[in-house]
Amino acid sequence: MAERTLRVRRLVAGAEVIEHAELVLDGEWIVEIRPDRRGPGQHDGWLVPGFVDTHCHGAAGADFSDADGVATILEHHRDHGTTAMIGSLVSAPVADLATRLRSLPRDVPGLIGWHLEGPFLSVARCGAHDPEVLTDPDPASVRTLIEAGGGALRMITLAPELSGAMGAIDAFTAAGVQVAFGHSDADATTTREAVRRGAVVATHLFNAMRPIHHRDPGPVPVLLTESDVTAELIADGHHLDDDVIKLAVDAAGPERIALITDAMAATGLADGAYPLGSMTAEVAGGLARIRNADGSLGSIAGSTLTMDAAFERLVGLGYPIPDVAVMAATTPARTHRIDNAGVLAPGQPADAVLVDDEGRRQGVLWRGRWRESPAA
């Protein structure tokens, strides 16, 4: 296939920002990145790596628990800049999760694998997970999930204070499954031990975990200061106040922050009622909450966020576009050992997002082709 070039005003290539850059493509692949000696580029904006969302449950009316909805979800989020994704499943009985892991597709372009958010979670911090299906991680259950997931199971969120949890962290880590701390009422000591054993992702930091107190710090200070931990943040304006986002980013640095969506089936749709596992979420003004049996609204239930909106929000908080690109792409790809994602470099797929100076999405490049035609 003949080589072709894209010319942009600025391109984020790892730690380097190239002014007036030329991206040389051969089909789906980047062949070369070089300065464009011709001056102003064809596209007036920043080309950043395609976003990597490592915690997402659904979109456009579809949920990852149903294999028939996988393509719909990926297409929706790809339109919003996500070019690599780990699909997340909410808590369910272990046997049900094992069945789903065996039946869900693998080797889908852009789908890196699967994340189990439960069922080894704290009832006290269950959030939008059905407390009736939560359980302690016994060795047989752990083995069942590892075998069912095979190489496709990339991450599991668990609460380390549960009986058997430390042994489960050891077993999942030994099997190559990334362990995430989350939905937990653990104290600082237990959190530190979990990190030492290999729980090196913080599932949606601050949300569904014990809050900070000056005499009982809980997990958050540990997760923000341990150098091995990557902290997920949901920057949708509902889960976290902007000052809390700034606190986390400034404490951990972009190299340890991963922007995620935690998006659910209602993403991209109108307000209303939507299924979330065995429960129902009510969405109003973009905010999803669990509808309790008595009709009242309970915990926040995932989000209706897309990665381009999270990117724009962080730029709006004053963070430079190269730093936000690290949080939206490079850090999650590195943390989850995702090859062919998270950076723009020769030999990598031509997956990128064009944004303006305010971080607003202008176009999405997927495998070397624009999904829409950005303005020149």
ABEGO torsion letter per residue (X at the ends): XBBBBBBBABBBBEABBBBGBBBBBBEABBABBBBBAAEBBABBEBBBBBBBBABBAEEGGBBAABAAAAAAAAAAAAAAGBABBBBBBBBBBAAAAAAAAAABBBGBBGBAEBBBBOABBBAAAAEABBAAABBBBBAAAAAAAAAAAEAABABBBBBAABBGAAAAAAAAAAAGBBBBBBGBABBAAAAAAAAAAGBABBBGBGBGBBBBBAABAEAAAAAAABAABBBBBBBAGAABBAAAAAAAAAAAEAAABBBBAGBBAABGBBBEBBBBEABBBBBBGGBBBBBBAAGBBBBBBEBABBAAAAAAAAAAAGBBAAAAAAAAAAAAAAAAGBBGBGBBBBGBBBBBBBBBAAGBBABBBBGGBBABBBBX
